[in-house]
Each structure stands twice: as C-alpha cells, then as structure tokens.
Amino acid sequence: MTPPNGASAVEMMPSLTLMAVNSAAFSARMRALASELRKDIRFFIEPGRFLVAESGVLLAQAQAVKSTSAECNARGYNYVSVDTGLNHNIRPAMYGSYHDIRFLPAGSQPRSGAKDYVVAGYLCESGDVFTQEEGGLVVTRHLPEARVGDYLVIHDAGAYGAAMSSNYNGRKLSPEILINEGVAEVIRERQTFEHMVQFERIPERLRSQAVH
C-alpha cells in the first residue's frame, strides 16, 4: 500500500491551475511498476478537501469601513471589518491560506467604484486578518466599494471552517445552513452562551468559599 503525500488539491486561487490527471495512464504506469517489482501494489488516494472545500462558504457582514493614512513609513490601508474572525476560519492567520473573497451589496444601488481592501475580523488579535500571506504579511484584495451592511463571502471554507473553528475569545460557533435544490435548512444550530459553558464546573470548596 502506498499512500500519497497529502490530499487532492482545490483551485482556491484564481491564478492556480491544477495539473490534469489521466487516470488511465496513471493506472497503466502503476501496473507496469507492480510488474517490474513483482509485487501487488495497491495505491490509495485521499480525496480530502477535494470533496467538500468548494461546497462550503463562510458568510459574514461588514460592520465597519475605514481608511488609515500613511504615517511614519507605514502604509495606509482601506479596511473592512466583518462580524467573524479567525475563530471561524483560522487558516489565513495560521499559515497565510488564500480564500477567494467577494462582496454582495446589501442594497439595490449598483456600485461603480472599487478599492484595495484589507479584510479584518472582529477579534482583539493583530493576526485576525483574512487577507494575509504566510508569515503574517498583510495584503489587500481589489473589491467593489464596500459599505456597512454588505455581505462578505469567503469561499472554499467547506473543508476546514467548522472543523477548525473554536470558542476563542468567548465567541460562539456559527450555525451551518445546507442549501440543497434551492431549499435552505439548518444542519447545525447557532451556539448559545449556555452551550459554551455547559461542561464547566465550579468545585464545591470554591463555591462555599465564595459564599463566605
């Protein structure tokens, strides 16, 4: 048995073109190798995120839009702050993972302009930025003019969003909505504060000390 290194890739970046795999040619090469080695070789492929990454998105809403000026050799940025963070998608903060980001205007008025934005989360963390590269290098995305109330869609979150989410900084886990054949259904309820603390216990000796 020969396991491959890693899982099947997904086209997460617009500039990324995946190598086409000819399954028939691959099988022929494997049979030839098995014959040469005189061994029964079984090759297992882990599809991994290939199956689910593109089937899930993280939906957020713009809470603030602001700009900073260039001072003391620091570059100024246009910022969009959203109502989610690394607690719901930690991959950009952890290793600079790229996720395609798009805005859905909240109103009916068309947007004529576009800007380069830094998309930041709602946590008190300097690393809570969705537009960053490996090593924490903050970058921008060219997006339509953003306004408070607009919706932000972070693509390819199906493989790692829920699996790597946490209650960091006391934030609740997000609900999950399944959309199938035009019907939206809740498949994981929105977490409550009671859900977060249901397994916590105060030792009786500390409880009695607090009473006195």
C-alpha positions in Angstrom: 0.0 0.0 0.0 1.4 3.4 -1.0 -0.3 6.4 0.4 0.1 9.7 -1.5 1.5 12.8 0.2 -1.4 15.0 1.2 -4.9 15.3 -0.3 -6.2 16.3 -3.7 -5.8 20.0 -4.4 -8.5 22.6 -4.9 -8.3 25.6 -7.2 -8.5 28.2 -4.3 -6.5 30.9 -6.1 -7.6 32.4 -9.4 -4.1 32.1 -10.7 -3.8 28.4 -9.8 -4.3 25.8 -12.5 -4.3 22.3 -11.3 -2.4 19.6 -13.2 -4.8 17.3 -15.1 -4.5 13.7 -14.1 -5.0 11.0 -16.7 -6.4 8.1 -14.7 -5.9 5.5 -17.4 -2.3 6.5 -18.0 -1.7 6.6 -14.3 -3.2 3.1 -13.8 -1.0 1.7 -16.7 2.1 3.1 -15.1 1.2 1.6 -11.7 0.6 -1.8 -13.3 3.9 -1.6 -15.1 5.7 -0.7 -11.8 4.0 -3.6 -10.0 5.1 -6.0 -12.7 8.7 -4.6 -12.6 8.8 -5.0 -8.8 6.9 -8.3 -8.9 4.7 -7.0 -6.1 1.0 -6.5 -5.7 0.9 -2.7 -5.2 -2.3 -1.0 -4.0 -2.5 2.7 -4.3 -4.9 4.6 -2.2 -5.9 8.2 -2.9 -7.2 10.5 -0.2 -9.6 13.0 -1.9 -9.7 15.1 1.3 -10.8 18.7 0.7 -11.4 18.0 -2.9 -14.8 16.7 -1.9 -16.0 19.4 0.4 -13.8 22.5 0.2 -15.7 24.2 -2.6 -19.1 23.2 -1.2 -18.9 25.5 1.8 -18.6 29.3 2.3 -18.3 31.5 5.3 -20.9 34.3 5.2 -20.2 37.5 7.1 -21.4 41.1 7.2 -19.4 44.3 7.0 -19.5 46.1 10.4 -17.2 49.0 9.7 -15.3 50.5 6.7 -12.4 52.9 7.4 -9.1 54.1 6.0 -5.8 54.8 7.7 -3.3 57.3 6.5 0.4 56.6 5.7 2.5 57.8 8.6 6.0 57.0 9.9 6.9 54.9 6.9 3.7 52.8 7.4 1.4 52.2 4.5 -2.2 53.4 4.7 -5.0 50.9 4.1 -8.7 50.7 3.4 -10.2 48.3 6.0 -13.4 46.3 6.0 -14.2 44.9 9.5 -16.6 41.9 9.5 -18.6 40.0 12.1 -16.5 36.9 12.0 -12.9 36.1 12.7 -10.1 33.5 13.0 -12.3 31.6 15.4 -14.5 30.6 12.4 -11.7 30.3 9.8 -8.2 30.2 11.2 -6.3 29.2 8.0 -5.3 32.7 6.9 -3.9 33.5 10.3 -2.3 30.2 10.8 -0.4 29.8 7.6 -1.5 32.5 5.2 -4.0 30.4 3.3 -5.7 32.1 0.4 -9.5 32.2 0.3 -11.4 34.0 -2.5 -13.5 36.8 -1.1 -16.4 38.5 -2.6 -18.9 41.2 -1.5 -22.7 41.1 -2.0 -24.1 44.6 -1.8 -26.8 44.9 0.8 -28.8 47.5 -1.1 -30.2 47.6 -4.7 -27.9 50.5 -5.7 -25.1 49.4 -8.1 -21.5 50.1 -7.0 -19.5 51.9 -9.6 -16.1 52.0 -7.8 -13.6 49.5 -6.4 -10.8 49.7 -3.9 -8.0 47.7 -2.5 -9.2 46.4 0.9 -7.8 44.7 4.0 -10.5 42.4 5.3 -10.2 42.1 9.1 -12.1 40.1 11.7 -13.7 41.1 15.0 -11.2 39.7 17.5 -8.7 41.6 19.5 -5.8 40.0 17.6 -3.4 41.6 15.2 -3.4 38.4 13.2 -7.2 38.4 12.8 -6.9 39.3 9.1 -8.4 37.3 6.2 -6.2 38.9 3.6 -2.7 37.9 4.7 0.1 35.7 3.4 2.4 33.3 5.1 4.4 34.9 7.8 1.6 37.4 8.6 2.2 39.7 5.7 -0.9 41.8 5.3 -2.1 42.2 1.7 -5.2 43.7 0.0 -7.9 42.5 -2.3 -9.4 44.5 -5.1 -13.1 44.6 -4.3 -16.2 46.6 -5.1 -16.8 49.7 -2.9 -17.8 48.3 0.5 -20.3 49.7 2.8 -21.5 48.8 6.3 -24.2 46.1 5.9 -22.7 44.5 2.8 -22.3 40.7 2.9 -18.9 39.1 2.5 -18.5 35.6 1.2 -15.3 33.7 2.0 -15.1 30.8 -0.4 -13.7 27.2 -0.1 -14.4 27.0 3.7 -16.1 23.6 3.5 -13.1 21.5 4.4 -11.7 23.5 7.3 -14.2 26.1 8.5 -16.3 24.1 11.0 -13.6 21.5 11.7 -11.0 24.1 12.9 -13.4 26.6 14.5 -13.3 27.3 18.2 -14.7 29.4 21.1 -11.6 31.5 21.2 -12.1 34.9 23.0 -15.5 33.7 24.1 -17.0 33.7 20.6 -19.8 31.4 19.7 -19.6 28.8 16.9 -21.6 29.8 13.8 -24.7 27.9 12.6 -24.5 25.8 9.5 -27.0 26.1 6.7 -27.4 23.4 4.0 -28.8 24.7 0.7 -30.0 21.8 -1.5 -32.1 22.2 -4.6 -33.0 25.8 -3.6 -34.1 24.9 -0.1 -32.2 26.2 2.9 -32.1 24.1 6.1 -30.3 24.5 9.4 -28.0 21.5 10.0 -26.1 22.9 13.0 -27.8 25.4 15.3 -26.3 28.7 16.3 -24.4 28.1 19.6 -25.5 29.9 22.7 -23.7 31.0 25.8 -25.3 28.1 27.7 -23.9 25.7 25.2 -20.4 27.1 25.7 -20.4 26.7 29.5 -22.5 23.5 29.9 -19.5 21.4 30.7 -17.8 23.8 33.1 -18.0 23.1 36.8 -17.1 25.1 39.9 -15.5 22.9 42.6 -17.8 22.8 45.7 -15.0 24.0 48.0 -14.6 27.1 45.9 -18.3 27.6 45.7 -18.5 27.5 49.6 -15.6 29.9 49.9 -17.4 32.4 47.7 -20.5 32.2 49.9 -18.5 33.2 53.0 
